[in-house]
Structures are given as structure tokens and as C-alpha cells.
Amino acid sequence: MTERHSGKPDPMTAEQHASSPAKGDSRASDASDKRTSFKSMMTYTKPHRLAFLGIFACSLLGILADLLQPYLVKIAIDDHLAIGNTSTGFLMQLAAVYLVLAITGFVFTYVQNNLLQHVGQSIVSRIRKDIFHHITRMSMSFFDRYHIGSLVTNVSRDTETISSFFTQVLLSLIRDGMMLVLILVFMFQLDPVLAGYSLAVLPVIAVVAILFRSNLRKVYQNARTRFARLIAFTAENLAGMFLIQAFHQEKEQQQRFGEKNLQHLQANIRQARSHVIFNRTFDILGNAALVLMVWLGGRAVLNESLQVGVLYAFISYIRQFFQPINQITMQWNTFQSATVSMERIANILDTKPEVAEPEPAKAFKLEPKQVMGQIDFNDVSFGYQPGQPIISNMDLHLYPGEMVGIVGTTGAGKSTLISLLNRFYDVNEGSIDIDGFDIRHIPQATLHRIVGLIQQEPFLFSGSIIENVRMFREDITREQAIEACRFVGADAMIRRLPEGYDTLLSERGSGLSAGERQLISFARIVVFQPRVLILDEATANLDSHTELLVQQALESVSKGRTTIVIAHRLSTIMHADRIIVMEHGKIAEEGTHAELLAARGVYAQLVAHAREAGNDEAVSS
């Protein structure tokens, strides 16, 4: 992995990422950004336009079926029962029509919900797939700026929040909004005067909704913040469980966890209390409006200016009138969260890789097998941040088949040099060539087949050993992978495992020793046959016996390849063709082990310090 330097930007947390201000930050620009993010997410709905049309039609028909039921009873009361038409045949017809309306409403509501769930989940699945694909194409500088936890939040929680928007908020906007409009239409059609009185409560509803909206947003955000802190604390403790047990901090951490858990509990209780008060307030308003309609309508019925059936229908519609308003208001917090999540994801999707693929017309078409392995760093300068160079005006030339060791103190720029060769970052000045071709003009897929990297802590995925060796590529046969393991000396170790090559590994290959994981990474390199091999502190964490096995594997793998070894243990590179000593981003010395010892410079001091520390006993003059 690349070194962390003080000049390198700290990664952003999920909260910082969400609230990070853009240039020219203002309320107007924030609102504009949200609108832009919302529009970008809405582009995912275009392939589902027919489905949304079907959802709208089903909602309309389902609502009409529901709202026609009180109107049907009104007709029965005023046009039949009030004038003495009480025949059994009429009542049977009325019951049949009412049953058909109820079934129709159920069917269309069922179809509408299923359509919306299918469309919503399809959209979110596409967003999740796009963001994961986009993240995998990002340059390493992207991962320097954004914390891994923030990106996990984008792929998981933010997409789930957007899913809630499509499956809950959108449904509420379509169905409840349409129901409100149609209820008002039916009410005005029945009696404009009573409908006008009904509208008198709307200002009161608006004031209550505005007052509660602010409170609901605060308690909702507080609950989410407390939950995020609880999860972060849990993840931190799980990652540091070794230290907790080693220093007997279990009780202390349990107490701290209990405090955070209690805070989360209290926040959830406040949120639930606010929701209950909000819902009951709307119930009170609804009942007050109902009482007003009964009083006004009852007086009108007694004065024979209003029919009984009309009053019944009005009472039914008033009961239904507050439900969609309540639902729409309750979805406000979900809508707010969804817009924030949309903004986060849109910002990620709008981020362009700093290390761009070469234009097809300018790209060099290299066959990896034909690459000789000549590497040239031509007057290279680089810094993670402007004005803070890590490497300055470096000229370094490696020849085909040469093994070069690179040593230096922490922060000297060793791993940065390797990151530039892998084109995880682009140089600020100068160029890096392979066989005379500037790597900026080599497609990255080709470059990473030419240059193979083995890191200090090899990464193994969840899956079988055989799949980890061939990196889940079906074009690499099982026999090729096994032969590679034999070549590096890992075969005997693997066959001792319960399932051999089919042994399933958990995350990061836990259950295997550091040396066993490293041997598997060497086998992986043999399978892919790069022309340039890089070992970044590959033996730093190994015991002497395991290091010997890895050294033997290294000798086998490095034959015929240009090999760069970044050394923590100087014994690793004492037999290298050339040793480069780096200091403050520049080459301080270079030569063979014997030549550098004779020079009595920086390298000789490193050897002396290693001996004093009891390391590198094999290092000799």
C-alpha cells in the first residue's frame, strides 16, 4: 500500500462528505445543488416511464373506486331509501356494486404497489451498481479524500434511503396527492358551501404541519446522529478488540457503549413521542372538522336544505381528508434524507478519475508478453498536495531483468515511487516510461498486466484458495493456478488444509498465517505473469522461517523479470543487482551492497542501526 505522508489529504468521514461545502457556498447554491442532484437521480426513472404511467393509472382507478363507495351510499339514501324504495332487489344490486368497487380498489391498489416496488427496487439496484462500478474506476487520490466508511455508506445506507423515496415518498405524493384533489372534487360536487367550510381548516393544518416539520426534522436527525455514533463506536471496538482485551478495557468500553446506546434509545423515544403527538394532533383536527361538518350539516338537514345522503358522504370524505395530509407530512423527513443521499451519490458519480485513460487514438497497444521491462523515471516530481513535493526531479533507470532494492527511512518516498509506476497517481512533472512508452499513454488494464504488485499485507477475498489465486477469472484454468502454487512452494501448505485448494477463506484470509497469505499472493503473480514485479515491504511482518520460504518464492518468481524490492529488512535486498537509497524524495546513494557499505554513507548507517536493533542478522559486509 502507498505510504501516508503528512502532505497527503486526510480522508473525509461520511458526515464531512455529506456536509462538505462547495466553492461559492450559499443557500442558493445549496438549493441549486439539491435540484441538480434530484434531477440526476430522476434520470434513472426514464426507462420506467410506462411503468410509472401504469402506477398513475392504477392509483387513479383505485382511489376512484374507494371514493365512489360513499357516493354510492349517498345515492342509495337520497334517491331510493328517502323516497321509500326499499325493495330487496335494489339492496342486492347496491351491495353487489359496493362489493365490485371494494374489489376493484383492492386489485388496483395491489397492482400499483407491486409495480412501484418493482420499479423502485430496479432503480435503486441500477444506482447501486453504477456507483460501485464508478468507485472501482476512481484513482487512488479519490480514496485519499474519502473515508472508506463514507463510501460504504453511499453504497448501502444512501441507496436504501433513495429506495425509501421511490417506494414510500413517491407513492405518497402520487396516491395521497391525487386522493386530496379527488376528495375536494367530490365535496364541491356534493355541496360547494360545506366544501368551502371544510377548506377553512386548511390554514390551521398548514400551521401545524410547519411547526411540527421543524421538530420532526430535528428529532429525526438527532436519532440518526446517535445511531451513527453507536455504529462507529461498535466498529472501532471490534477492530481494536485485541487492544481492549490486552489492556483489560472491557468494563470501560461496555460503560461507554451503554452510554451511547442509552443516548440512542432516548433519541428514538423522543422521535416516537413526536410522531405520536403529531398524529394525534391531526386526529384532533380531523375530529374537530368532523364535528363542525355534523353541526353545520345537521342544521342544514333539519332545515331541509341538505339531503341526509349528502351529509353522510361529506362525513366520510372528511374522515378520509386528513389521512393523505398526514401521510404526506410524515414523509417529509424521508424526502429530506433522500435528497441528502441523492446529493452524496450524485457528487460521487460526477467525480472524474484524476488518472484518466488515454484517448484511443493516442493509446499505445502493447502486448505484455513482448515487454522487455526497461523502466525510466525521467526528471520526475510529485506531491500529494501543491507546494509539498514528496519526490523532486528524480532520474532513475532500471534495466530489463534487473533486481533493484529500494531502501530509506519512513517518508523517504519509496512507496510513492511505486504508486507512480503503477499509475495510482500521475506525476506532476517529468515522465515514467516502460520500454520507452510513457505509461500515461498505456491503457491501465494493459499497464496492470505488465506491472505486478505484492504488498506488505496481501489482500485475499472471501472465497476459495483456488479462486483467490486466479482472481475469479474463468479463463485461467484450475491446473494453471495449481501449477503456479507448486512453482512458489505453496502447494504442500495448501494440500494440508481440510479442503485443499477448495478451502474457503474468510475476509482477508483469516485462518492463514502471514507467510501463507504471502505465498498465495506470489502464486497469483505467477498466474498473471507480469514483466515487472514490485514487492512493497513484502517480508516486513514475517518470521525468519517464513521469510526464508518467501525469499525462495521471490527468487523463483523474479527470474526473467525486472524486479523492484522495497525493503524493510535489509537482508532482503543485499543480493540485489543494485540498491537505491532514498532520502527526502531523492536518490541519496546507489550501488551494490558491498559498494554502499564501503562508501560509509546513509546505507552503512542503516545497516549499523539494524544491527544495533537486533534485526537483519544476516546482513554482513
QUISULHU-V455292 format. One record per pair of residues at least 6 apart in sequence whose C-alpha atoms are under 7 Angstrom apart, sorted by sequence separation. I is the first residue (numbers start at 1). GAP is how many residues later the second one is. D is the distance in Angstrom with one decimal. If there is no record, write none. Layout:
I|GAP|D  I|GAP|D
//
This chain:
244|6|6.1  300|6|5.2  301|6|5.9  383|6|4.0  419|6|6.5  420|6|6.2  432|6|5.7  433|6|5.7  470|6|6.2  485|6|5.2  494|6|5.4  495|6|6.8  497|6|6.9  567|6|6.6  581|6|5.9  582|6|5.4  597|6|6.7  610|6|6.1  611|6|6.5  188|7|5.4  301|7|6.3  382|7|5.5  383|7|4.9  420|7|6.7  431|7|6.5  432|7|6.1  461|7|6.5  494|7|6.2  580|7|6.7  581|7|5.5  596|7|6.2  597|7|5.0  187|8|5.5  382|8|5.8  383|8|6.7  406|8|6.7  460|8|6.4  509|8|7.0  539|8|6.1  581|8|5.0  596|8|6.6  382|9|5.2  580|9|6.1  581|9|5.9  381|10|5.1  382|10|6.6  580|10|4.5  381|11|4.4  421|11|6.9  470|11|6.1  579|11|5.4  580|11|6.9  380|12|6.5  381|12|5.0  469|12|6.2  578|12|6.8  579|12|5.3  380|13|4.9  381|13|6.6  578|13|5.2  579|13|5.7  297|14|5.9  379|14|4.4  380|14|4.9  578|14|4.9  579|14|6.8  379|15|4.8  380|15|6.7  466|15|6.7  577|15|6.3  378|16|6.7  379|16|5.0  377|17|6.7  378|17|5.0  377|18|5.2  378|18|6.9  377|19|4.9  574|19|5.4  376|20|5.9  377|20|6.2  376|21|4.5  293|22|6.9  375|22|5.8  376|22|6.3  391|22|6.4  581|22|6.6  132|23|6.9  375|23|5.0  390|23|6.1  131|24|6.9  374|24|5.8  375|24|6.5  597|24|6.8  290|25|6.4  374|25|4.8  533|25|6.9  373|26|6.8  374|26|4.9  422|26|7.0  128|27|5.8  373|27|4.5  515|27|6.3  594|27|6.4  290|28|6.3  372|28|5.6  373|28|6.8  514|28|6.6  533|28|6.6  540|28|5.6  69|29|6.3  422|29|6.8  490|29|5.9  532|29|5.6  533|29|6.2  534|29|5.8  535|29|6.2  536|29|6.3  537|29|5.3  540|29|6.5  230|30|5.9  490|30|6.8  531|30|5.3  532|30|4.8  533|30|4.7  534|30|4.7  535|30|4.8  536|30|4.9  537|30|5.3  128|31|6.5  230|31|6.5  488|31|6.8  515|31|5.5  519|31|6.5  526|31|6.6  531|31|6.6  532|31|5.9  533|31|6.2  534|31|5.9  535|31|6.0  537|31|5.7  69|32|6.9  286|33|6.7  488|34|6.7  66|35|6.9  124|35|6.2  466|35|5.3  488|35|6.1  65|36|5.1  66|36|6.8  286|36|6.1  465|36|5.3  466|36|6.3  65|37|6.8  226|37|6.6  227|37|5.9  464|37|6.8  465|37|6.0  124|38|6.9  226|38|5.1  464|38|5.1  465|38|6.0  485|38|5.0  65|39|6.3  66|39|5.9  124|39|5.8  464|39|5.3  465|39|6.5  484|39|5.1  65|40|5.1  464|40|4.2  465|40|6.8  223|41|6.3  463|41|5.1  464|41|5.8  62|42|6.7  63|42|6.8  121|42|6.5  463|42|5.3  484|42|5.7  62|43|4.2  120|43|6.1  462|43|5.3  463|43|7.0  484|43|5.9  223|44|4.9  282|44|7.0  462|44|4.8  222|45|6.4  223|45|5.8  382|45|5.3  462|45|5.0  571|45|5.7  62|46|5.1  120|46|5.0  381|46|6.2  382|46|5.0  461|46|5.9  462|46|6.9  481|46|6.3  570|46|6.3  61|47|6.7  62|47|5.6  120|47|5.6  380|47|6.6  381|47|5.7  382|47|6.8  461|47|5.7  480|47|6.9  569|47|6.0  571|47|6.0  219|48|6.9  381|48|5.0  460|48|4.7  461|48|6.8  571|48|5.3  59|49|6.8  380|49|5.5  381|49|6.5  459|49|5.6  460|49|5.2  570|49|6.8  58|50|5.1  59|50|6.5  117|50|5.7  380|50|4.4  58|51|6.7  116|51|6.2  219|51|6.7  220|51|6.2  379|51|5.0  380|51|6.0  469|51|6.4  219|52|5.3  378|52|5.5  58|53|7.0  59|53|6.3  378|53|5.3  58|54|5.5  377|54|6.2  378|54|6.1  469|54|6.3  470|54|6.2  377|55|4.7  469|55|4.6  376|56|5.6  377|56|6.7  55|57|5.0  376|57|5.1  470|57|6.8  216|58|6.6  375|58|5.7  376|58|6.6  375|59|4.8  458|59|6.5  55|60|6.4  374|60|5.5  375|60|6.4  458|60|6.1  55|61|6.6  373|61|6.5  374|61|4.8  373|62|6.2  372|63|6.6  458|63|6.4  51|64|6.8  371|64|6.9  489|64|6.6  488|65|4.6  212|66|6.8  454|67|6.7  488|68|6.6  355|70|6.3  48|71|6.8  355|71|6.3  452|73|6.5  364|77|5.9  45|78|6.9  363|78|4.9  364|78|5.3  452|78|5.4  44|79|6.1  362|79|6.5  363|79|5.6  451|79|5.4  363|80|6.5  450|80|4.6  451|80|6.3  452|80|6.1  453|80|6.2  454|80|6.1  455|80|6.0  456|80|5.7  368|81|6.6  449|81|5.6  450|81|5.2  451|81|4.7  452|81|4.9  453|81|4.8  454|81|4.8  455|81|4.8  456|81|4.8  358|82|6.6  368|82|5.5  450|82|6.0  451|82|6.0  452|82|6.0  453|82|6.1  454|82|6.2  455|82|6.5  456|82|4.1  358|83|5.2  455|83|5.4  456|83|6.6  358|84|6.8  454|84|6.5  456|84|6.6  358|85|6.3  357|86|6.0  357|87|6.7  59|116|5.8  63|116|6.3  217|116|6.0  190|120|6.4  209|120|6.8  415|121|7.0  187|127|6.6  11|133|5.2  12|133|5.8  13|133|6.7  10|134|6.5  11|134|4.2  12|134|4.6  13|134|5.2  183|134|6.4  9|135|6.2  10|135|6.2  11|135|4.6  12|135|5.0  14|135|6.5  9|136|6.2  11|136|4.7  13|136|6.8  14|136|3.9  13|137|5.5  183|138|6.8  14|139|7.0  180|141|6.5  180|144|6.6  176|148|4.6  176|152|6.9  414|152|6.9  172|155|6.7  173|155|6.7  172|156|5.9  373|158|5.9  373|159|6.0  401|159|5.2  403|159|6.0  404|159|6.2  405|159|5.9  406|159|6.1  407|159|6.1  371|160|6.5  401|160|4.6  402|160|5.0  403|160|4.6  404|160|5.0  405|160|4.7  406|160|4.8  407|160|5.6  400|161|6.9  401|161|4.2  402|161|6.2  403|161|5.9  404|161|6.2  405|161|5.9  406|161|6.2  169|162|5.8  400|162|5.4  405|162|6.7  368|163|7.0  169|166|6.5  405|168|5.3  165|169|6.7  165|170|6.3  412|170|5.8  405|171|6.1  412|171|4.9  413|171|6.9  404|172|5.7  412|172|4.8  413|172|5.0  165|173|6.1  403|173|5.4  404|173|6.0  405|173|6.3  406|173|5.8  407|173|6.3  408|173|5.6  412|173|5.3  403|174|5.4  404|174|4.9  405|174|4.6  406|174|4.7  407|174|5.0  408|174|5.0  402|175|6.3  403|175|6.8  404|175|5.6  405|175|6.0  406|175|5.9  407|175|6.2  408|175|6.1  161|176|6.8  162|176|5.2  161|177|5.4  162|179|6.8  161|180|6.8  162|180|7.0  158|183|4.9  373|188|7.0  373|189|5.6  154|191|6.3  394|192|6.2  392|193|6.0  391|194|4.0  392|194|6.3  390|195|5.3  391|195|6.2  139|214|5.4  134|215|6.6  138|215|4.9  139|215|6.0  137|216|7.0  139|216|5.7  131|218|6.4  78|229|6.5  78|230|6.7  78|231|5.3  77|232|5.2  75|234|6.8  74|235|4.0  74|236|5.8  74|238|6.7  74|239|6.0  71|242|6.0  70|243|5.1  70|246|6.5  140|284|5.4  141|284|6.9  139|285|6.0  140|285|6.6  139|286|6.9  38|301|6.6  41|301|6.6  38|304|6.3  34|305|6.6  37|305|5.8  37|306|5.0  40|306|6.9  34|309|6.1  37|309|5.6  18|326|6.0  8|376|5.3  7|377|6.2  8|377|6.5  7|378|6.1  7|381|6.2  5|406|6.4  3|412|5.6  2|413|5.2  3|413|6.4  2|414|6.0  2|417|6.3  1|454|6.1
//
